[in-house]
Each structure stands twice: as C-alpha cells, then as structure tokens.
Amino acid sequence: MTSPLPAPRSAEEQARFEHSLREMFERHIRFNELLGLKILSLRPGDVRGRFEMKPDLVGHFTYGRLHGGVISSVLDAMAGLALMVGIAERHRGEGAMQVMHRFARMGTIDLRIDFLRQGLGRHFDATAQVTRLGGRIGSTQMALHNDEGELIATGAASFVVS
C-alpha cells in the first residue's frame, strides 16, 4: 500500500522556499555569484539558469571562449539545484526552512562533462533534470547552450543527498 502524497506547501510557504533557495544559490554560494549564475526556473522538471559571458570567464584569450572549468562548474551547480528542487518536491509538506536544512549534506560524488563545441556566445543557458532521486544518492543530466541555441556541453552527475 502506498502512502498518499503530503499536502503541498501553501503558496506563501512555496514563495518563501523559492526565495530562500534563490538567495542561497545566487548570493550565499559565492562561486555562483562570481560566475554570474542566475536562476531562470525552479519548477520540477524545468530547472534553468543563465550567465553572461565576461572577460573573467575566458579560458582561451585568443579566441575569447569560455573556460572549461566554468562549463563544468555551472553544470555541476545546476545539477545540485535540480536535486534541491526534487528533494523539495518530495518533501512538499515541509516548511521552507525545514526543506532548506535537508541540503546541508549534499555533495557531488561523480561528474562527467562532454565538451561538444567551443564556448562562444554572449550568454549561456544551463538546464538540469533529475534522472533518479533515491534516499541517499541522486543522479542528474545537464546541458549548456549558447545564446544562439547551440549545444556547447552536456553532463551527468551523481550526488550524495542525505
């Protein structure tokens, strides 16, 4: 027998959760702030972020293309964000702060990035989807596109989530 899903958070509590998650991701994780990574969507199944190209992110000065470490970091961050959204959905009966505490022990345990094209563009959009969310391990797939819609890189990551 399966147990029924808990009642969803109230609209006010969901807004509080999304605000807290956005604050943590964009401002309190200083590396994300350095990258300029901004959240576009926090919906389950639709987690998206964007960052603008800037001189600090260039890896090849002659061509002005994105550093591979920036690509890896952004996709890793987005994978973690997608899992946070998934965990929040799983525990949707809990308040914002209670769910935020669940993220304290999360950490990447495996990360694979496939670099498909040069990182050229004015801005870049990153997406991540949860492929599996177990009790201890969560898995994701990610993608990075430039402002012209070209697929720059894909990735897969696993995290400890408990």
C-alpha positions in Angstrom: 0.0 0.0 0.0 1.4 3.4 -0.9 1.0 6.4 1.3 -0.7 9.5 -0.1 1.5 12.5 -1.0 1.6 15.2 1.6 -0.4 18.3 1.0 1.6 20.9 -0.9 3.1 23.9 0.7 0.9 27.0 0.8 1.6 29.5 -2.0 3.2 31.8 0.7 5.4 29.0 2.0 6.4 27.9 -1.5 7.3 31.6 -2.3 9.4 31.7 0.9 11.2 28.4 -0.1 11.9 29.7 -3.7 13.2 33.0 -2.3 15.5 31.2 0.2 16.8 28.8 -2.5 17.5 31.6 -4.9 19.3 33.6 -2.2 21.4 30.7 -1.2 22.2 29.7 -4.8 22.9 33.2 -6.3 24.3 35.1 -3.3 25.5 32.8 -0.5 27.4 30.4 -2.7 29.9 32.9 -3.6 31.4 31.0 -6.6 28.0 31.0 -8.3 27.9 34.8 -7.7 31.4 35.1 -9.2 30.2 33.2 -12.3 27.1 35.4 -12.5 24.8 32.4 -12.5 21.2 33.4 -12.2 18.1 31.1 -11.8 15.5 31.3 -14.6 13.2 28.5 -13.4 12.8 26.4 -10.3 10.0 24.2 -11.4 10.4 20.4 -11.0 11.5 19.1 -14.4 12.4 22.6 -15.6 15.4 23.9 -13.7 17.2 26.5 -15.7 19.9 29.1 -15.2 21.8 31.7 -17.2 25.1 33.6 -17.0 26.6 36.3 -19.2 29.9 36.0 -20.9 32.5 38.2 -19.3 36.3 38.5 -19.5 36.8 36.8 -16.2 35.3 33.6 -17.6 37.5 33.3 -20.7 39.8 30.3 -20.9 41.4 30.9 -24.3 42.4 34.5 -24.6 43.0 34.4 -28.4 39.5 33.2 -29.2 37.6 34.5 -26.2 35.9 31.3 -25.4 34.6 30.0 -22.1 37.0 28.2 -19.8 36.2 24.5 -19.5 36.2 24.8 -15.7 33.4 27.4 -15.9 31.4 25.0 -18.0 32.0 22.1 -15.6 31.2 24.3 -12.6 28.0 25.7 -14.0 26.7 22.3 -14.9 27.7 20.9 -11.5 25.9 23.7 -9.8 22.8 23.3 -11.9 22.7 19.6 -11.2 22.7 20.3 -7.5 20.0 22.9 -7.9 17.8 20.4 -9.8 18.2 17.9 -7.0 17.3 20.5 -4.4 14.1 21.2 -6.3 13.5 17.4 -6.5 14.0 17.0 -2.7 11.7 19.9 -2.0 9.0 18.3 -4.2 9.5 15.0 -2.4 9.0 16.8 1.0 6.4 19.3 -0.2 4.6 19.1 3.1 7.5 20.6 5.0 8.1 24.3 5.5 10.7 26.3 3.6 13.4 26.3 6.3 12.9 22.6 7.1 13.5 21.7 3.5 16.5 24.1 3.2 18.1 22.1 6.1 17.9 19.0 4.0 20.5 20.3 1.6 23.3 20.6 4.2 24.9 17.3 3.5 24.6 17.3 -0.3 27.7 16.9 -2.3 28.9 15.8 -5.8 30.3 12.3 -5.9 30.6 11.9 -9.7 30.7 14.4 -12.5 31.2 13.8 -16.2 31.2 16.6 -18.8 31.2 16.2 -22.5 32.5 19.3 -24.3 30.8 19.4 -27.7 31.6 22.9 -29.1 33.6 25.9 -28.3 32.1 28.1 -25.5 31.4 31.1 -27.7 28.4 33.4 -27.0 27.0 36.5 -25.3 25.2 34.4 -22.7 24.7 30.8 -21.8 21.7 28.8 -20.6 22.1 25.8 -18.4 19.5 23.1 -17.7 19.4 20.1 -15.4 17.0 17.3 -14.9 16.8 14.7 -12.1 17.1 11.2 -13.6 16.9 9.4 -10.2 16.4 10.5 -6.7 16.9 7.8 -4.1 17.2 8.0 -0.4 20.9 8.5 -0.4 22.0 9.2 -4.0 20.6 11.5 -6.7 21.5 11.5 -10.4 21.1 14.2 -13.0 21.7 15.1 -16.6 22.7 18.6 -17.7 23.1 20.7 -20.8 24.6 24.1 -21.7 23.5 26.1 -24.7 24.8 29.5 -26.0 22.6 32.4 -26.9 22.2 31.1 -30.4 20.8 27.8 -29.1 23.9 25.7 -29.9 24.6 22.9 -27.6 28.0 23.6 -26.0 28.3 20.7 -23.5 26.3 18.0 -21.7 26.9 16.4 -18.4 25.9 13.7 -15.9 26.4 13.9 -12.2 25.6 12.0 -9.0 25.3 13.5 -5.6 25.0 12.3 -2.0 21.7 13.7 -1.0 21.3 12.5 2.6 
